[in-house]
């Protein structure tokens, strides 16, 4: 890629009380082999030494633009603030405590092609930065690339730290609804109006503390107020929100159908109507969770859902 043709990548970095790891993360971003970047940092009213560290970096690196919210907004709205200030052709999101591989941005921008979003695999590291052996992001979920938005109604395989997306999405994804994860929403919008691409490259060491991954990737069981514990783990509010996306001309009728069936299931619907519905949609709705499951295993799970509750 010619130096004169290199598009600008905006790195949207959000911080809150991250003094322990922010220096290591900033150094990994500043060390990227891809040099046409700006770093937009929004601090969410940190009460530790985070903002002082950020001010020192901002004074030494002109590519850093530093902001601090007037009040604590929470991580979803903080990312909204950061993304809204990005001026690049592409946006990469950054947490405050990961470590990026030096080729992360170069790899993503080189391979994104005509996709609206691209994302990668990641290692998992513990609090001390040590690799958690034999565990990658892709061990939790199957990766997906393509154009169907239906798999993203129940779950998600794209974490914010792993994505690069076109800045043309900004006007569509913002403002965020703080009830839902920003990276889920960005992914759903990207695949609804365009397409996304997955690559197997491991480009981030993703730090785990206080079961962070189970929050981001929805591995914890949902509360009964939003979904259902057990085989069907879903958030009806999220599915309803997706169905109302104004630019959703892709599978909108199917999304409404799925929503109504899951409402009925939560209200106690069982039996053959649900059975035939799941026969049709199970492999789509649970796409990310089907790694290693054969057809017989899937059929048995459907049977348990429909007749054993």
KELO-725002 format. One record per residue (C-alpha): residue in three letters; x negated, y negated, z negated. Coordinates in pm, 1 decimal, decimal comma, padded with zeros to 6 digits, always signed. Each point is the difference from the previous one (the first is absolute). Layout:
BEGIN
ALA|X|Y|Z
...
***
This chain:
BEGIN
UNK|+00000,0|+00000,0|+00000,0
UNK|-00150,0|-00330,8|+00108,9
UNK|-00089,7|-00244,6|-00275,9
UNK|+00194,4|-00278,1|+00181,2
UNK|+00311,9|+00216,4|+00024,1
UNK|+00008,9|+00126,3|-00355,0
UNK|+00339,2|-00076,6|-00154,2
UNK|+00013,1|-00147,5|-00348,0
UNK|+00101,3|+00238,5|-00278,4
UNK|+00153,5|-00150,4|-00311,4
UNK|-00063,1|+00195,9|-00319,1
UNK|+00283,3|-00067,6|-00245,7
UNK|-00140,3|+00073,1|-00345,3
UNK|+00222,0|-00023,0|-00308,3
UNK|-00132,6|-00011,3|-00354,8
UNK|+00127,7|+00012,1|-00355,3
UNK|-00227,6|+00064,0|-00299,4
UNK|-00245,3|+00191,4|+00215,5
UNK|-00331,6|-00124,6|-00135,4
UNK|-00129,5|+00353,2|-00052,3
UNK|-00007,7|+00099,7|+00368,0
UNK|+00058,1|-00311,9|+00212,3
UNK|-00370,4|-00067,2|+00058,6
UNK|-00058,1|+00345,9|+00146,0
UNK|+00303,4|-00033,3|+00225,6
UNK|-00094,7|-00347,0|+00122,0
UNK|-00352,8|+00115,6|+00078,8
UNK|+00135,4|+00289,5|+00205,2
UNK|+00221,6|-00237,7|+00201,4
UNK|-00277,3|-00253,8|+00051,8
UNK|-00228,6|+00281,9|+00119,2
UNK|+00231,1|+00106,9|+00282,1
UNK|-00169,7|+00065,6|+00334,2
UNK|+00286,1|-00189,5|+00164,0
UNK|-00085,0|-00364,4|-00054,3
UNK|+00296,1|-00191,4|+00145,9
UNK|+00200,4|-00011,3|-00321,7
UNK|+00157,8|-00238,7|-00244,7
UNK|+00077,4|+00100,6|-00357,8
UNK|+00317,5|-00141,0|-00150,7
UNK|+00010,5|+00055,6|-00376,3
UNK|+00307,8|-00062,7|-00212,8
UNK|-00040,6|+00035,2|-00373,2
UNK|+00317,3|+00062,9|-00198,9
UNK|-00087,0|-00201,0|-00312,3
UNK|-00275,1|+00226,4|-00134,2
UNK|-00070,2|-00043,2|-00369,0
UNK|-00346,2|+00161,4|+00002,0
UNK|-00312,9|-00107,6|+00187,0
UNK|+00126,9|+00093,4|+00347,2
UNK|+00066,5|-00350,7|+00129,0
UNK|-00341,3|-00127,8|-00114,7
UNK|-00165,8|+00281,5|+00196,5
UNK|+00211,1|-00085,2|+00303,2
UNK|-00088,7|-00369,0|-00020,1
UNK|-00370,8|+00083,1|+00004,8
UNK|+00042,9|+00214,1|+00310,9
UNK|+00219,4|-00260,4|+00172,3
UNK|-00263,4|-00267,1|-00057,6
UNK|-00268,1|+00217,6|+00161,5
UNK|+00195,6|+00145,6|+00293,5
UNK|+00188,3|-00238,4|+00232,7
UNK|+00205,3|+00289,6|+00140,9
UNK|+00177,4|+00029,5|-00337,4
UNK|+00309,9|-00208,0|-00065,6
UNK|+00107,7|+00023,6|-00363,9
UNK|+00342,4|-00073,8|-00145,3
UNK|+00163,0|+00049,2|-00337,3
UNK|+00374,9|+00023,4|-00050,2
UNK|+00168,3|-00252,9|-00224,7
UNK|+00162,7|+00287,7|-00186,3
UNK|-00030,5|+00376,2|-00006,6
UNK|+00198,1|+00137,2|+00296,7
UNK|-00071,8|+00372,6|-00015,2
UNK|-00202,1|+00191,7|+00256,0
UNK|+00265,0|+00011,0|+00276,6
UNK|+00059,2|-00374,2|+00007,7
UNK|-00371,8|-00062,6|-00048,3
UNK|-00069,7|+00190,3|+00320,9
UNK|+00271,2|-00207,0|+00165,5
UNK|-00191,0|-00313,1|-00100,7
UNK|-00328,9|+00136,7|+00133,7
UNK|+00141,0|+00126,4|+00329,8
UNK|+00184,8|-00325,8|+00065,9
UNK|-00334,1|-00183,6|-00013,5
UNK|-00178,9|+00229,4|+00245,9
UNK|-00095,9|-00148,5|+00336,9
UNK|-00163,2|+00301,1|+00165,5
UNK|+00118,1|+00213,7|+00290,1
UNK|+00010,9|+00302,1|-00230,6
UNK|+00063,3|+00042,5|-00371,6
UNK|-00170,9|+00244,7|-00237,5
UNK|+00126,5|+00030,3|-00356,4
UNK|-00237,0|+00046,0|-00292,8
UNK|+00049,7|+00101,1|-00359,5
UNK|-00239,2|-00140,0|-00259,7
UNK|-00165,5|+00319,9|-00116,4
UNK|-00074,5|+00218,0|+00303,3
UNK|-00322,1|+00028,5|+00198,7
UNK|+00000,9|-00033,2|+00380,5
UNK|-00231,9|+00192,6|+00228,9
UNK|-00217,1|-00233,6|+00205,7
UNK|+00159,7|+00111,2|+00330,8
UNK|+00362,1|-00027,0|-00115,7
UNK|+00107,4|-00307,0|+00196,9
UNK|-00211,1|+00082,9|+00304,8
UNK|+00153,2|+00346,7|+00018,9
UNK|+00356,2|-00125,2|-00035,8
UNK|-00021,1|-00287,5|+00247,7
UNK|-00175,0|+00220,8|+00253,8
UNK|+00267,4|+00268,5|-00013,5
UNK|+00325,1|-00190,9|-00051,1
UNK|+00064,3|-00038,7|+00374,0
UNK|+00360,5|-00097,6|+00074,0
UNK|+00132,4|+00119,8|-00336,5
UNK|+00154,0|-00252,3|-00237,3
UNK|-00172,5|+00163,8|-00296,8
UNK|-00282,8|+00242,6|-00060,8
UNK|-00093,2|+00172,7|-00325,3
UNK|-00269,9|+00235,4|-00127,3
UNK|-00071,1|+00267,7|-00258,9
UNK|-00167,6|-00075,6|-00334,4
UNK|-00200,7|+00164,3|-00272,0
UNK|+00125,5|-00019,2|-00355,6
UNK|-00234,5|-00123,9|-00272,9
UNK|+00047,6|-00018,8|-00376,0
UNK|-00027,8|-00301,8|-00230,3
UNK|-00377,4|+00023,4|-00000,9
UNK|-00019,0|+00014,5|+00381,4
UNK|-00082,9|+00370,4|+00018,2
UNK|+00151,3|+00202,9|+00281,8
UNK|+00284,6|+00226,9|-00102,1
UNK|-00121,5|+00317,5|+00174,4
UNK|+00201,5|+00170,1|+00270,7
UNK|+00281,8|-00255,9|-00014,4
UNK|+00082,7|-00247,4|+00277,4
UNK|+00305,6|-00209,4|+00075,8
UNK|+00085,4|+00244,5|+00277,4
UNK|+00017,2|+00279,8|-00257,2
UNK|+00311,5|-00165,7|-00142,5
UNK|+00179,8|-00067,8|+00326,7
UNK|-00009,1|+00095,0|+00364,8
UNK|-00096,7|-00294,3|+00215,9
UNK|+00247,3|-00127,8|+00256,6
UNK|-00042,0|-00202,5|+00313,7
UNK|+00263,9|-00066,6|+00258,7
UNK|+00324,5|-00191,7|+00022,7
UNK|+00261,0|+00166,6|-00225,4
UNK|+00086,4|-00194,3|-00314,0
UNK|+00210,0|+00278,4|-00156,1
UNK|-00283,8|+00168,0|-00197,1
UNK|-00051,6|-00326,9|-00188,3
UNK|+00345,8|+00001,1|-00156,1
UNK|-00094,7|+00254,5|-00267,0
UNK|-00372,9|-00046,8|-00033,2
UNK|-00307,8|-00174,0|+00139,1
UNK|-00348,2|+00103,1|+00111,4
UNK|-00148,2|-00345,8|+00061,2
UNK|-00162,2|-00178,6|-00293,8
UNK|-00060,1|-00372,2|+00024,7
UNK|-00375,3|+00026,3|-00046,6
UNK|-00024,0|+00226,3|+00307,2
UNK|+00193,6|-00205,8|+00254,2
UNK|-00090,3|-00251,4|+00268,8
UNK|+00292,6|-00163,8|+00178,4
UNK|+00063,3|-00266,0|+00261,9
UNK|+00067,8|-00348,5|-00133,2
UNK|+00305,7|-00017,9|+00227,2
UNK|+00174,7|+00207,5|-00268,1
UNK|-00030,4|-00276,8|-00260,4
UNK|+00308,1|-00190,9|+00109,3
UNK|+00202,0|+00322,8|-00011,3
UNK|-00118,7|+00154,7|-00327,8
UNK|+00014,6|-00313,9|-00214,8
UNK|+00142,4|-00078,2|-00245,6
UNK|-00043,3|+00322,3|-00196,3
UNK|+00274,2|+00137,7|-00219,8
UNK|-00171,5|+00050,2|-00336,0
UNK|+00222,0|+00302,7|-00068,4
UNK|-00201,0|+00203,3|+00251,5
UNK|-00369,4|+00064,5|+00066,7
UNK|-00142,8|-00243,1|+00254,6
UNK|-00203,1|+00268,1|+00179,0
UNK|+00308,2|+00220,7|+00044,8
UNK|+00183,6|-00293,9|+00154,5
UNK|-00285,5|-00101,8|+00231,1
UNK|-00026,5|+00357,7|+00121,5
UNK|+00374,2|+00037,7|+00055,0
UNK|+00018,1|-00324,5|+00197,5
UNK|-00308,8|+00083,1|+00206,7
UNK|+00133,5|+00340,1|+00102,8
UNK|+00354,7|-00130,1|+00054,7
UNK|-00095,3|-00270,4|+00247,7
UNK|-00313,5|+00166,9|+00134,4
UNK|-00229,3|+00288,0|-00086,4
UNK|-00266,6|+00094,0|-00250,7
UNK|-00317,3|+00204,3|+00032,2
UNK|-00178,1|+00224,1|-00250,4
UNK|-00370,0|+00081,8|+00010,4
UNK|-00178,2|+00261,4|-00214,9
UNK|-00298,2|-00220,2|-00088,9
UNK|-00061,8|-00051,0|-00372,3
UNK|-00062,0|-00372,6|-00032,4
UNK|+00079,1|-00090,1|-00362,2
UNK|-00078,7|+00135,7|-00344,0
UNK|+00341,7|-00045,0|-00161,5
UNK|-00029,3|-00047,1|-00375,5
UNK|+00238,0|+00192,7|-00227,6
UNK|+00093,1|-00126,9|-00343,8
UNK|+00320,2|+00027,3|-00198,9
UNK|+00130,9|+00232,0|+00272,1
UNK|-00010,2|-00278,8|+00257,2
UNK|+00036,6|+00232,9|+00296,8
UNK|+00318,1|+00152,6|-00135,4
UNK|+00149,6|-00346,6|-00009,7
UNK|-00113,3|-00113,5|+00344,0
UNK|+00081,0|+00323,4|+00178,0
UNK|+00316,6|+00081,1|-00194,1
UNK|-00122,5|+00328,2|-00146,4
UNK|+00179,5|-00073,5|-00326,1
UNK|+00360,1|+00114,1|-00023,9
UNK|+00249,8|-00274,5|+00071,8
UNK|+00225,4|-00119,9|-00277,5
UNK|+00358,0|+00127,5|+00027,8
UNK|+00125,4|-00356,3|+00041,4
UNK|-00157,6|-00023,6|+00346,0
UNK|-00014,4|+00356,1|+00122,3
UNK|-00003,7|+00358,1|-00114,6
UNK|-00245,0|+00210,3|-00193,8
UNK|-00083,0|+00335,6|+00148,4
UNK|-00012,9|+00111,5|+00361,1
UNK|+00142,2|-00319,6|+00147,6
UNK|-00210,0|-00285,7|-00135,1
UNK|+00123,0|-00320,6|+00162,7
UNK|+00094,1|-00361,1|-00059,0
UNK|+00345,1|-00083,1|+00136,6
UNK|-00063,4|-00372,9|-00032,8
UNK|-00306,6|+00031,3|+00221,2
UNK|+00181,2|+00201,2|+00267,6
UNK|+00287,8|-00249,4|-00000,1
UNK|-00247,4|-00287,8|+00026,0
UNK|-00169,2|+00160,8|+00300,4
UNK|+00333,2|+00056,7|+00172,3
UNK|+00071,9|-00372,3|-00026,4
UNK|-00322,4|-00111,7|+00169,8
UNK|+00124,9|-00245,9|+00263,0
UNK|-00246,4|+00109,9|+00270,3
UNK|+00068,4|+00368,7|-00054,2
UNK|+00109,7|+00138,4|+00334,4
UNK|-00179,4|+00327,1|-00067,8
UNK|+00198,4|+00277,9|-00168,6
UNK|+00233,6|-00245,2|-00173,6
UNK|+00302,1|+00230,6|+00028,7
UNK|-00206,0|+00292,9|-00128,6
UNK|-00120,5|-00204,6|-00296,0
UNK|+00357,9|-00087,9|-00095,5
UNK|+00097,9|+00366,2|+00034,8
UNK|-00288,2|+00109,0|-00220,7
UNK|+00092,9|-00265,4|-00255,3
UNK|+00362,5|+00110,8|-00019,6
UNK|-00094,1|+00367,9|-00031,9
UNK|-00242,3|-00076,1|-00281,7
UNK|+00260,2|-00212,9|-00177,4
UNK|+00238,3|+00294,4|+00025,2
UNK|-00270,9|+00237,3|-00126,8
UNK|-00064,0|-00221,9|-00300,9
UNK|+00372,0|-00001,7|-00068,9
UNK|+00004,1|+00379,8|-00003,0
UNK|+00048,4|+00108,5|+00361,6
UNK|-00133,7|+00352,1|+00054,4
UNK|+00070,4|+00281,3|+00240,4
UNK|-00012,6|+00056,3|+00373,0
UNK|+00044,5|-00360,5|+00118,0
UNK|-00315,4|-00097,3|-00188,5
UNK|-00168,5|+00322,2|+00112,9
UNK|+00047,8|-00075,7|+00369,7
UNK|-00096,1|-00362,9|-00050,5
UNK|-00329,6|+00103,0|-00159,6
UNK|-00065,2|+00262,6|+00265,2
UNK|-00003,4|-00283,4|+00250,1
UNK|-00186,5|-00263,9|-00199,4
UNK|-00213,2|+00182,8|-00257,7
UNK|-00315,2|+00016,9|+00216,2
UNK|+00032,2|-00374,3|+00069,1
UNK|+00089,5|-00126,4|-00346,0
UNK|-00259,4|+00216,3|-00172,7
UNK|-00262,6|-00013,6|+00274,8
UNK|-00276,9|-00118,0|-00233,8
UNK|+00061,1|+00284,6|-00245,8
UNK|+00009,3|+00291,6|+00244,0
UNK|-00373,1|+00071,3|+00005,2
UNK|-00041,0|+00376,8|-00035,6
UNK|+00373,7|+00072,3|-00008,9
UNK|+00129,8|+00252,7|+00251,3
UNK|+00352,7|+00008,4|+00142,5
UNK|+00115,8|+00263,1|-00249,1
UNK|-00122,2|-00210,2|-00292,3
UNK|+00179,2|-00306,3|+00138,7
UNK|+00322,1|+00197,0|+00045,4
UNK|-00020,4|+00128,6|-00356,4
UNK|-00044,0|-00353,0|-00131,7
UNK|+00304,2|-00116,9|+00196,4
UNK|+00199,3|+00291,2|-00144,0
UNK|-00094,7|-00094,7|-00355,2
UNK|+00094,9|-00363,1|+00058,0
UNK|+00340,1|+00086,9|+00142,2
UNK|+00112,3|+00293,4|-00214,7
UNK|-00201,5|+00018,3|-00323,2
UNK|+00090,1|-00336,2|-00153,8
***
